[in-house]
Amino acid sequence: MFPTQLMMVRKSKKGTVRSVFLTEENSDYCSSVIELFRSSIGKKREEIEDSIKTLELKTQNPKIVRCLALILFRISRLEPPSFLNPQEVRERIFSIARIPAVSPEERNEILEKVAESLNATASDVRRAMYSDKESEQILSSVPDISSEQLSKRFNSEQIETVMLKATSVRIVSANSRNRIVRIARRLGLLYLENEEGIEITGPLSISDHSERYGVNFALLVRYMMKLDDWKMDVSVSLKDRGKKAQYIYSLDHSVFDYLEPISDEIPNGFVECVNPVSVKGRQILPDYYSRIGEKEVSIFITRPRFYQEDSFLLKEIRGEGLPAEIFCIVRADEKCPSGAICFRDSIDWDRVREYMETKYSERKTVLEAEIPVIRSSLTPEMKGKIFDHLKKLYPDSVAMVDYIEFLGLDPLQILSEAGYRIKWSGLRIVVL
């Protein structure tokens, strides 16, 4: 996404707005900026920015140049000009030079002393003094990117920048309604389904971090680009002559031809669900699934406001004897729902994989084969024996959970019935 001041749109008197896109006709913007960066390897960022300003003066639309340069700065490699720690260098200079140097000779003498103490040269020290400033960073490499690829990235970011200003989104899709609902839920977006389509609305209140909510609107577009046959009308709030006004911003699946292909951030071993799971005549669509041995485990990704509802879906799938898990994404200011496995801001897929492999891998022993697994309802006598054994294992949380899972039971349910309180430490249950 670009900063708002780099958003480029064309407004109409009818109250509609559309993004300015780059196509083959104006690809010279892209080629000029790419060439500028490739010829600037070894230069400071400050020098490159000066060259960009010069290029802006030569072009019809300087804002396009600024946007393209911002993209290339993001994807290029910039390194500090010195291997020395700038903070340590400054501290040593100030400790030696308690009084600022007056002459160049005094300054050089101080730098020589600092260099000697750091086993470096005075030149290294000079470069390191302010090497943590962004303007001092050195461009070391530029990725191999074509003008077409850069223009499509520009177009994608222009759309996302407009979506930052969205107040509501109405989506119509003939074949992907269930998937769109799941996308909205895992982004924490409020939505309403009706016969006409899906309406995604803004935050409940001003205090609900509307800026961050706008970012999730922008992320919604990224996910939509993976789907076919959809159309969205977005209500956006933009400044017009110093005042805010509402405009309609329309997109559909055909815009994909002008955009950067969406890379799948999901690691190998996890697949986005396309087909729902049939449970008692009801179609339930998880977010992902993963195959662990012979088991295909359904995975729900949710947010605190949807956790309880999605937990019911999880229980329905498990009630059919199918393995399923739910993970919750929380913001820094949100609490993890009781009993949930939570991650801050994004899913740690490596930890999810480790958790599921531990839970679902085949670990049958001779003893396990001889002991019948309890999967049906428990009698009071059976519960009593289980509760007594849990008392002996307490406070060893790992042993208690392993014992319950060994019996084929749900640890959360059994521990709750036994009167224990639990909390999650990462992916581990802690019994209180």
C-alpha positions as CSV (number, residue, x, y, z in Angstrom):
1,M,0.0,0.0,0.0
2,F,1.1,3.5,-0.7
3,P,0.9,6.5,1.6
4,T,-2.5,8.3,1.1
5,Q,-0.8,11.3,-0.5
6,L,0.4,9.0,-3.3
7,M,-3.1,7.7,-4.1
8,M,-4.0,8.4,-7.7
9,V,-7.7,8.4,-8.7
10,R,-10.1,10.0,-11.1
11,K,-13.3,11.3,-9.7
12,S,-16.5,11.8,-11.7
13,K,-19.5,14.1,-11.1
14,K,-21.7,11.0,-10.8
15,G,-20.0,10.2,-7.5
16,T,-17.7,7.4,-8.8
17,V,-14.0,7.1,-8.5
18,R,-11.5,4.8,-10.3
19,S,-7.8,4.2,-9.9
20,V,-5.1,5.4,-12.3
21,F,-3.4,2.3,-13.7
22,L,-0.2,1.8,-15.6
23,T,-0.4,-0.1,-18.9
24,E,2.0,-0.8,-21.8
25,E,1.3,2.7,-23.2
26,N,3.0,4.3,-20.2
27,S,5.6,1.6,-19.4
28,D,8.4,4.2,-20.0
29,Y,7.8,5.4,-16.5
30,C,8.7,1.9,-15.2
31,S,11.7,1.5,-17.4
32,S,13.1,4.9,-16.5
33,V,12.9,4.2,-12.7
34,I,14.3,0.7,-13.0
35,E,17.2,2.0,-15.0
36,L,17.8,4.7,-12.5
37,F,18.0,2.2,-9.7
38,R,20.3,-0.2,-11.5
39,S,22.7,2.5,-12.3
40,S,22.7,3.7,-8.7
41,I,24.1,0.5,-7.1
42,G,26.8,1.6,-4.5
43,K,25.2,5.0,-3.9
44,K,23.6,6.3,-0.8
45,R,19.8,6.5,-0.5
46,E,20.0,10.2,-0.2
47,E,21.8,10.5,-3.5
48,I,19.3,8.2,-5.2
49,E,16.4,10.3,-3.9
50,D,18.0,13.4,-5.4
51,S,18.1,11.6,-8.8
52,I,14.5,10.6,-8.4
53,K,13.5,14.3,-7.8
54,T,15.4,15.2,-11.0
55,L,13.5,12.5,-12.9
56,E,10.2,13.8,-11.5
57,L,10.9,17.2,-13.0
58,K,11.3,15.6,-16.5
59,T,8.1,13.6,-16.4
60,Q,4.4,14.6,-17.0
61,N,3.2,12.9,-13.8
62,P,5.9,13.0,-11.0
63,K,3.6,11.2,-8.6
64,I,3.9,8.0,-10.7
65,V,7.7,8.2,-10.5
66,R,7.5,8.6,-6.7
67,C,5.3,5.6,-6.4
68,L,7.5,3.4,-8.5
69,A,10.6,4.5,-6.7
70,L,8.9,3.6,-3.3
71,I,8.2,0.1,-4.6
72,L,11.8,-0.4,-5.8
73,F,13.2,0.9,-2.5
74,R,11.1,-1.7,-0.7
75,I,12.2,-4.6,-2.8
76,S,15.8,-3.6,-3.3
77,R,18.6,-4.4,-0.8
78,L,20.1,-1.5,1.1
79,E,22.9,-2.0,3.6
80,P,24.7,0.2,6.2
81,P,27.9,1.8,4.9
82,S,30.0,0.3,7.7
83,F,30.3,-2.9,9.6
84,L,30.7,-1.0,12.9
85,N,27.8,-0.5,15.3
86,P,26.9,3.2,14.9
87,Q,25.5,3.6,18.5
88,E,28.7,2.1,19.9
89,V,30.8,4.4,17.7
90,R,29.0,7.5,18.9
91,E,29.3,6.5,22.5
92,R,33.0,6.0,22.2
93,I,33.4,9.4,20.4
94,F,31.5,11.2,23.2
95,S,33.4,9.4,25.9
96,I,36.8,10.5,24.4
97,A,35.7,13.9,23.2
98,R,34.0,15.4,26.2
99,I,34.5,18.8,24.6
100,P,33.6,19.1,20.9
101,A,36.6,19.2,18.6
102,V,37.4,22.7,17.3
103,S,39.8,22.0,14.4
104,P,39.9,19.2,11.8
105,E,43.1,18.0,13.4
106,E,41.4,17.5,16.8
107,R,38.5,15.7,15.1
108,N,40.8,13.4,13.2
109,E,42.8,12.6,16.4
110,I,39.6,11.6,18.1
111,L,38.5,9.4,15.2
112,E,41.9,7.7,15.2
113,K,41.6,6.9,18.9
114,V,38.1,5.5,18.4
115,A,39.2,3.4,15.4
116,E,42.1,2.0,17.3
117,S,39.8,0.9,20.2
118,L,37.5,-0.8,17.7
119,N,40.3,-2.4,15.6
120,A,39.2,-0.4,12.6
121,T,40.2,2.5,10.5
122,A,39.3,6.2,10.9
123,S,37.5,5.9,7.5
124,D,35.4,3.0,8.9
125,V,34.5,5.2,11.9
126,R,33.5,8.1,9.8
127,R,31.1,6.0,7.7
128,A,29.7,4.3,10.8
129,M,28.9,7.5,12.8
130,Y,25.4,7.9,11.2
131,S,25.1,4.6,9.3
132,D,21.8,3.9,11.1
133,K,20.1,6.8,9.3
134,E,17.9,5.8,6.4
135,S,19.5,8.4,4.1
136,E,23.0,6.8,4.7
137,Q,22.0,3.3,3.5
138,I,23.8,2.0,0.5
139,L,22.0,0.4,-2.4
140,S,23.7,-3.0,-2.9
141,S,21.3,-4.8,-5.3
142,V,18.2,-4.4,-7.3
143,P,15.9,-7.4,-8.1
144,D,15.4,-8.6,-11.6
145,I,12.0,-7.0,-12.3
146,S,10.4,-6.1,-15.7
147,S,8.5,-3.0,-16.5
148,E,5.3,-5.0,-16.8
149,Q,5.8,-6.6,-13.3
150,L,6.5,-3.2,-11.8
151,S,3.5,-1.6,-13.4
152,K,1.2,-4.4,-12.1
153,R,2.6,-4.0,-8.6
154,F,1.9,-0.2,-8.9
155,N,-1.7,-1.0,-9.9
156,S,-2.2,-3.5,-7.0
157,E,-0.9,-1.0,-4.5
158,Q,-3.1,1.8,-5.9
159,I,-6.2,-0.3,-5.4
160,E,-5.2,-1.2,-1.8
161,T,-4.5,2.4,-1.0
162,V,-8.1,3.4,-2.1
163,M,-9.4,0.5,0.0
164,L,-7.8,2.0,3.1
165,K,-10.5,4.7,2.8
166,A,-13.4,2.2,2.5
167,T,-16.4,2.5,4.8
168,S,-18.3,-0.5,3.4
169,V,-18.0,-3.1,0.7
170,R,-20.8,-4.9,-1.1
171,I,-19.8,-8.1,-2.9
172,V,-21.8,-10.2,-5.4
173,S,-20.5,-13.6,-6.3
174,A,-22.3,-16.6,-7.8
175,N,-19.9,-19.3,-6.8
176,S,-17.7,-18.0,-4.0
177,R,-20.0,-16.7,-1.2
178,N,-18.8,-19.2,1.4
179,R,-15.2,-18.5,0.7
180,I,-15.7,-14.7,0.9
181,V,-17.4,-15.2,4.3
182,R,-14.5,-17.1,5.6
183,I,-12.1,-14.5,4.3
184,A,-14.1,-11.8,6.1
185,R,-14.1,-13.8,9.3
186,R,-10.4,-14.4,9.4
187,L,-9.7,-10.7,8.7
188,G,-12.1,-9.8,11.5
189,L,-14.4,-7.8,9.2
190,L,-18.1,-7.3,10.2
191,Y,-20.4,-8.6,7.5
192,L,-24.0,-9.3,6.6
193,E,-25.3,-11.9,4.2
194,N,-28.5,-11.3,2.2
195,E,-30.0,-12.5,-1.1
196,E,-28.2,-9.8,-3.1
197,G,-24.7,-10.6,-1.7
198,I,-22.4,-9.9,1.2
199,E,-22.1,-6.5,2.7
200,I,-18.9,-5.9,4.8
201,T,-19.2,-2.8,7.0
202,G,-16.8,-0.7,9.0
203,P,-15.7,-0.9,12.6
204,L,-18.3,-0.9,15.4
205,S,-17.0,2.4,16.8
206,I,-14.3,5.0,16.3
207,S,-12.3,3.4,19.1
208,D,-12.1,0.2,17.1
209,H,-8.9,1.2,15.3
210,S,-10.5,2.3,12.0
211,E,-7.1,2.7,10.4
212,R,-6.2,-0.9,11.1
213,Y,-9.7,-1.9,9.9
214,G,-9.0,-0.1,6.7
215,V,-5.8,-2.2,6.2
216,N,-8.0,-5.3,6.5
217,F,-10.2,-3.9,3.8
218,A,-7.1,-3.6,1.6
219,L,-6.1,-7.2,2.5
220,L,-9.6,-8.3,1.5
221,V,-8.9,-7.3,-2.1
222,R,-5.7,-9.5,-2.1
223,Y,-7.8,-12.5,-1.2
224,M,-10.5,-11.7,-3.7
225,M,-8.0,-11.8,-6.5
226,K,-7.7,-15.5,-6.0
227,L,-11.5,-16.0,-6.8
228,D,-13.4,-16.0,-10.0
229,D,-16.7,-14.4,-10.9
230,W,-17.2,-11.6,-8.4
231,K,-18.0,-7.9,-8.3
232,M,-17.7,-5.4,-5.5
233,D,-18.9,-1.9,-5.0
234,V,-16.9,0.0,-2.3
235,S,-18.1,3.1,-0.5
236,V,-14.9,5.2,0.1
237,S,-14.5,8.4,2.0
238,L,-12.2,10.8,0.1
239,K,-11.3,14.5,0.5
240,D,-12.9,16.8,-2.1
241,R,-12.0,20.5,-1.9
242,G,-11.0,20.2,1.7
243,K,-14.1,18.3,2.8
244,K,-14.7,14.5,3.0
245,A,-17.2,13.1,0.4
246,Q,-18.5,9.6,-0.3
247,Y,-17.7,7.9,-3.6
248,I,-18.4,4.5,-5.2
249,Y,-15.4,2.5,-6.2
250,S,-16.2,-0.6,-8.3
251,L,-14.0,-3.6,-9.0
252,D,-14.6,-7.1,-10.5
253,H,-12.5,-10.2,-11.3
254,S,-11.5,-8.8,-14.7
255,V,-9.2,-6.3,-13.0
256,F,-6.8,-9.2,-12.3
257,D,-5.3,-8.8,-15.7
258,Y,-3.8,-5.4,-14.6
259,L,-2.5,-6.6,-11.3
260,E,0.4,-8.4,-9.8
261,P,-0.3,-12.2,-9.3
262,I,-1.0,-12.9,-5.6
263,S,1.6,-15.1,-4.0
264,D,0.3,-17.7,-1.6
265,E,1.7,-17.0,1.8
266,I,0.5,-20.4,3.1
267,P,3.5,-22.8,3.4
268,N,3.6,-26.2,1.9
269,G,1.4,-28.8,3.5
270,F,-1.6,-26.4,4.0
271,V,-4.2,-26.0,1.3
272,E,-7.0,-23.5,1.1
273,C,-10.4,-25.2,1.2
274,V,-12.6,-25.0,-1.9
275,N,-15.1,-27.7,-1.2
276,P,-17.2,-27.7,2.1
277,V,-17.5,-30.5,4.6
278,S,-20.9,-32.1,4.7
279,V,-22.2,-32.4,8.2
280,K,-25.8,-33.6,8.7
281,G,-26.9,-32.1,5.5
282,R,-25.2,-28.8,6.3
283,Q,-22.3,-27.5,4.2
284,I,-19.4,-26.2,6.4
285,L,-16.4,-24.6,4.7
286,P,-13.1,-24.5,6.8
287,D,-10.4,-22.1,5.8
288,Y,-7.7,-24.7,5.1
289,Y,-6.9,-28.4,5.5
290,S,-3.7,-30.3,6.0
291,R,-2.9,-34.0,5.6
292,I,-1.2,-35.6,8.6
293,G,-0.5,-39.2,7.8
294,E,-3.8,-40.7,6.7
295,K,-5.8,-37.9,8.3
296,E,-7.1,-34.8,6.5
297,V,-7.4,-32.1,9.2
298,S,-9.8,-29.2,8.7
299,I,-8.5,-25.8,9.9
300,F,-10.5,-22.7,10.9
301,I,-8.7,-19.4,11.2
302,T,-10.8,-16.9,13.1
303,R,-10.8,-13.7,15.2
304,P,-12.0,-13.1,18.8
305,R,-15.4,-11.7,17.7
306,F,-16.1,-14.9,15.7
307,Y,-14.4,-17.4,17.9
308,Q,-17.5,-18.8,19.6
309,E,-19.5,-19.2,16.4
310,D,-16.5,-21.0,14.7
311,S,-16.0,-23.2,17.7
312,F,-19.6,-24.5,17.2
313,L,-18.7,-25.3,13.5
314,L,-15.6,-27.1,14.8
315,K,-17.6,-29.2,17.2
316,E,-20.1,-30.2,14.4
317,I,-17.2,-31.4,12.2
318,R,-15.6,-33.3,15.1
319,G,-19.0,-34.7,16.0
320,E,-18.9,-36.6,12.7
321,G,-15.6,-38.1,13.7
322,L,-13.6,-35.8,11.5
323,P,-10.4,-34.1,12.8
324,A,-10.5,-30.3,12.9
325,E,-8.7,-27.5,14.6
326,I,-9.3,-23.8,15.2
327,F,-6.7,-21.0,15.7
328,C,-7.4,-17.4,16.6
329,I,-5.5,-14.3,15.5
330,V,-5.5,-11.5,18.1
331,R,-4.3,-7.9,17.9
332,A,-2.1,-6.4,20.6
333,D,-5.1,-4.8,22.3
334,E,-7.3,-7.9,22.2
335,K,-7.6,-10.8,24.7
336,C,-7.3,-14.4,23.6
337,P,-10.8,-16.0,24.1
338,S,-11.0,-18.6,26.8
339,G,-9.7,-22.0,25.7
340,A,-8.5,-20.7,22.3
341,I,-5.1,-21.2,20.7
342,C,-4.1,-17.7,19.8
343,F,-1.4,-16.0,17.7
344,R,-0.5,-12.3,17.7
345,D,-1.3,-10.6,14.4
346,S,-0.6,-13.6,12.1
347,I,-0.6,-17.4,12.1
348,D,2.7,-19.1,12.9
349,W,2.3,-22.0,10.4
350,D,5.4,-23.8,11.6
351,R,4.0,-24.0,15.1
352,V,0.6,-25.1,13.8
353,R,2.3,-27.8,11.8
354,E,4.3,-29.0,14.9
355,Y,1.1,-28.9,17.0
356,M,-0.9,-31.0,14.6
357,E,1.8,-33.5,13.9
358,T,2.2,-34.1,17.6
359,K,-1.6,-34.5,18.0
360,Y,-2.5,-36.5,15.0
361,S,0.7,-38.6,14.2
362,E,0.4,-42.3,14.5
363,R,2.0,-43.3,17.8
364,K,0.2,-46.5,18.7
365,T,2.0,-48.8,21.1
366,V,1.3,-52.4,22.2
367,L,-0.3,-51.0,25.3
368,E,-2.5,-48.7,23.3
369,A,-3.7,-51.5,21.1
370,E,-4.8,-53.5,24.2
371,I,-6.7,-50.6,25.8
372,P,-10.0,-49.6,24.2
373,V,-10.2,-46.0,23.2
374,I,-13.2,-44.2,24.9
375,R,-15.1,-42.2,22.3
376,S,-18.7,-42.6,23.4
377,S,-20.4,-40.9,26.4
378,L,-18.8,-41.6,29.7
379,T,-20.7,-43.2,32.7
380,P,-20.4,-41.4,36.1
381,E,-18.2,-44.3,37.3
382,M,-15.8,-43.9,34.3
383,K,-15.6,-40.2,34.8
384,G,-14.8,-40.7,38.5
385,K,-11.9,-42.9,37.7
386,I,-10.6,-40.4,35.1
387,F,-10.9,-37.5,37.6
388,D,-9.1,-39.5,40.3
389,H,-6.2,-40.2,38.0
390,L,-6.0,-36.6,36.9
391,K,-5.7,-35.6,40.6
392,K,-2.6,-37.9,40.9
393,L,-1.1,-36.3,37.8
394,Y,-1.8,-32.7,38.8
395,P,0.0,-30.2,38.4
396,D,1.8,-31.9,35.5
397,S,-0.2,-30.3,32.7
398,V,1.5,-32.2,29.9
399,A,0.9,-35.6,31.6
400,M,-2.8,-34.7,32.2
401,V,-3.4,-33.6,28.6
402,D,-1.6,-36.7,27.2
403,Y,-3.6,-39.0,29.4
404,I,-6.9,-37.5,28.3
405,E,-5.9,-37.5,24.6
406,F,-4.7,-41.1,25.1
407,L,-8.3,-42.0,26.0
408,G,-9.6,-40.4,22.9
409,L,-11.3,-37.6,24.8
410,D,-11.3,-33.8,24.5
411,P,-8.9,-32.3,27.1
412,L,-10.7,-29.0,27.2
413,Q,-14.1,-30.6,28.0
414,I,-12.7,-33.2,30.5
415,L,-10.6,-30.7,32.4
416,S,-13.5,-28.3,32.6
417,E,-15.8,-31.0,33.9
418,A,-13.2,-32.0,36.5
419,G,-13.2,-28.5,37.8
420,Y,-9.8,-27.3,36.5
421,R,-9.1,-23.9,34.9
422,I,-6.8,-23.8,31.9
423,K,-4.9,-21.2,29.9
424,W,-2.9,-21.4,26.7
425,S,0.8,-20.9,26.6
426,G,1.5,-20.7,22.8
427,L,0.1,-24.1,21.7
428,R,0.4,-25.8,25.1
429,I,-2.4,-26.2,27.6
430,V,-1.5,-25.1,31.1
431,V,-3.8,-26.6,33.9
432,L,-4.4,-24.2,36.8
